[in-house]
């Protein structure tokens, strides 16, 4: 213990130096950030000739407990304009000594100070900013660090002493063989023919403590590593290449990432505008896996080989698409019937009655079985990683598990999960639950949906539910129920944001016959009854009733992409939306621009981003949504940090973007008030809100969503293989 104490004292100075360098680096970064932030208001003060008020401005800023003083030197010969606390030793003529590389520290009566001099690149702000931070907190942290280092080495010494005593005791009693077996991973099982009983009660507490310690260390390391990763396609590919090298990865979805369509005599390759495709493409390119999907393109059969496969992307093939063919009857029953007339309204609280037909269920079962056979045929190993997507394949995980017991199956449910009472409406509720519990990992967007699923299982199945770890054990297999909020790619594609904001504003207004200064709101949705388009129009109508000054000065543009037009409920909804727009335009059009412009047509992602960048506000009024990526796309499009997001409280995105104006879409008065607030919000408040939202979308992007699930699967596989190895070694 004396040796470790000596080491602790020897290490302390090194820890001090390292800690000091870290804090100085952080203060340099913080100083640059402060300088960039205050440059604009300082420029306005100087341009207005209000030099006397600059000191007051600086005094308000230094309320931050670590910020000691701020000064500004217009020239090296002039006086310094500064906050009251600026040290007298700081003069404009001597600023050169504080510039350049190095640790610029100043000793004062209050303690050590960090001095940073930042030169402006702005034509109106040719001087230099002096930013001084109080470093007394570093001394406090240093003392704490020394204390913790000392305590660590003392604890380490105690542990080493305790382990030494235990080993000596075990050796004296003849139990060393048992401990060696335990450390080899054989301690929980009895080896036939062995005189030692490592599964005896004496070893169980030790094994349990070791297991718990390993799990805690793994969780701590994992969270620390994730927080330090900047998630991009390149880092996702690199991580998966190292974590899943040689692994057999299969993705299953209804929609395919590349569609081949006939255009006259030629074949055109289309890439659907889908967040799912954006998320999973880097995974497939990194792992060279197989993507199994419904072949829906008019030329899909022409381009595949004899095994119904085609290599993609066309320009640089990196993985395979395996296409599954469905008959018109199968597609009508499985997709339009059970999936979209049954499960979709069942899971969304949009007050549309779900329709369940036994013939649809039969087709749903058969199509899921057809995809299961495709997975088995495409698996190169007995334990592939299978990534199942969405409510189209609720039965698929169990079917795969029956054929490939060692597979790691990740299922992600992209829509909400209802409460147990609502889910009980489904005539085949137990079959759906049992199918999903074939998964190794089952993911939802929000913790609320995870809770609903676990409650539903607890209500309808004889399963063991562990609410502390959120795992469900059913049929001898465990399923981890986890929250993985989906997002969008970051940064957005350069092509989408290349056009200047000013050009977008003028072009979109000209395209829709609106004056240049006209206020514009935007909504972008599929023409689906869950998106709250009718409620959105009612809010616009109520705005014009309560605030008639916006008549002729504000127009809401609704882009509504047609979808599932073969379903009667969707036909009725489209007619209702069109009638509502006509009614409102008839009430409030006074020889000027209409209050609503309805565009029932498809727009590509670049066109949608142009609308986002031109709008003064975006209104997302979904009645119920798993996430809603339109809200995040609007935030990503606004690199000018302007625009207001109105967001329904019934979306998953509302839990991640609280800086939006959160509304109840059923409350027309509240939504109208939010529209008025958004149209009159100051530029500074828009900027403050948008910066926070853009920071979150950038950090929690779609590559993080996909990467977390795959990394969880990789950890699960390593743990499983370690247990299998231990079991086989003791057999």
C-alpha positions, 0 to 999 in steps of 0.5 A: 500500500505504501508503494501505491501511495507513493505512485499516487503522489508521483502521478498527481503533478502529471495529472495537474499538467494534463488537466490544466492543458485540457481546461486551457484548450476548452477556454480557447474554444469557449473564447472563440465561441463568445467572440463569434456570438457577440460580434454581431450585436457589438457591430450594431452598437459601433455602427450606431455610435453607442460606444458608451453602452458597449461597457454595459453590454459587456457587464451583462455578458460577464454574469457567467460565473467563469467569464471574468471580463471582456474588452474591445480595442479599436486600435492599438493606440486607443483606450480599451472599452471594457467591463468594470472587472478588466485588469488594469494591466490589459492595455490595447498597446500591449495586446500582442503579448497575449496573441499567438500560440501558448498558454496566456495566463495572468495572475491577479488578486482573484487568482489565475486568469486566462486571456484570449485575444480574438481579432475580427474579420468583419470590415466594421469590426477591425479591432480586437476582442479581449476575453478573460476567464476566471481559472480559480475553478481549475485549482478546485478541480485540481485538488479534487482530482488529486484526492480522487487519484489518491483514493483510487490507488488506496482502493486499488491497494485494498482490492489487491490485498483482499484478492491476495488474501482470498487466493491464499485462503483458496490455495490453503483449502485446495480450491485453486482448481475451482477458481481457475475453472471459474476464470476460464468461464467454466465455473458455473457448470460442473465438468463430468469426472471432475473432483472439483464442484465449481457450481457449488454455492461458494462460487455463485456469489463470486460469479454473479458479482463478476457478471454484474461488474462486466455488464456495468463496465461494458455499459459505461464504456459503450455510453462513453464511446457513443458520446465521442463518436461523430456519426457519419456514413463513413464512421458508421461503415468503419465501426460496422466493418470492425464490429461486424467483419465477416458477419452475415447481414440481411435486411428485410423491408417491403420497400426496395432501395432501388426500383427498375422502371420501364420508360419506353424502350429504356430502363430507369433506376429510381431510388425512393425518397425514404429515410429507411433507405438513407439509414440502411444503405451505409450498413449494406455497403459496409457489410456487403449484405443482402437486402430482401424486398418486394420487387414492385418495379415494372422492369424489376424482373428483367434485370435480376439473375436466375436467383432473383438477385441484382447487385447495387448501387448500379455505378459501384455494386456493394451489396445484393437486392433479393427480390420477392414477387407477390401476386396481385391477390397477395399484395391486396391482402397482405399490404393494402388489406391487413397491413394498411387497413388493419394494423395501420389504423389500429396503431394510430389514434386517428379515429379511423376504424380498423378493418380485419378480414380473415382472407387478408390475414391468410395472405399476410401469413403467406407473404411473411412465410414467403419472405422467411423462406427468402431469408433462409435461402439467402443466409450464408451462415447459421447465425446471420444478423437479420434486420426486419423493418416495420409492421408489414412483417410482424410474423417474420421474426418467429418464422426466421427463428424457427428455421435459424435458431441462432440468428440475431434478429433486430425488428424495428416497428416504425409506427406507434404501438397502441395500449393493450385495450386498443390492441385487443381489437386485433383478432390475431393479437396473440399471433402478432405478439408471438411473431414479434417476440421471435426477435432478439431486439425489438425497437420503437421510436419512443419509450412510451411505445416500448412501455405500451408493448411490454404492457400488451405482452403482459396482458395477453401472453404467458411471458416473463416480463422484466421491467427493469431491463426491459426484456421479455422471455417467451418460449425460452427466448429473450427479447430486448425491447429498446428505444431507438428514435429514428432521424435523418441524414446529417449533413443534408445532401449538398445539392438540397441546400445549394440554392440560396435562401433568397432565391428559394423565397423568390422562386417559390413565391413566383411559382405560386403567384405570391408577392415577394414579401408574402408570408408563407407556411409549408406542410409536406405529407403523404395524403394520409388521414393520420397527418392531420391535414384537415385539422391544419386547414381548420387552424389556418381558417381560424387564424384568418377569423381571429386575425383578419390582418393576415388575409391576403398576406399569408398563404399556406402551401400544402404538398400532399403526395398521393398514397394508397389510393386503392383504399376507400378511406384514403379516397374519402380523405383526399376528397375531404382535403380538397373540399376543405381547401376550396371552402377556405379559399372561397371564404377569404380570397379577396382579389388577392393570393389564396390562403391555401395552395394545395398540391396533390402531387409527388415532389422530389427531395430537392423540390421539398427542400426548396419549399422548406427554405422558402417558408416562414414556418412549417406546420406538422400537425400529425394526429399520431406519429411514430416520429415524423421526419418532416419536422427534422427535415425542415430543421436541417434545411434551414442553415440560415437558422430562420423559420418556425416549426409548429409541431404536434404533441402527438409525434415522436419528434415533439419529445426531441424538439421541445424548442418547436411550438408544440400544439394540440392539432385538435385545438384549432384556437391553440393552433391559430395562436401558434401560427400567429406567434410564428408569423410574428416571432422575432429573428433572434428568437427564431435563431435561438430555437433553430440553433438548438434544434439543428444541434440535436438533429446533427448529433442524433442523426440516422446513422446513429440510429442504425449504428446503435442497433447494429452495435447492440446486436454485435454485443449480444452476439459476442456475449452469446458466443462466449456463453456457448464457448463456455458451455461447450468447454464444460460439456 
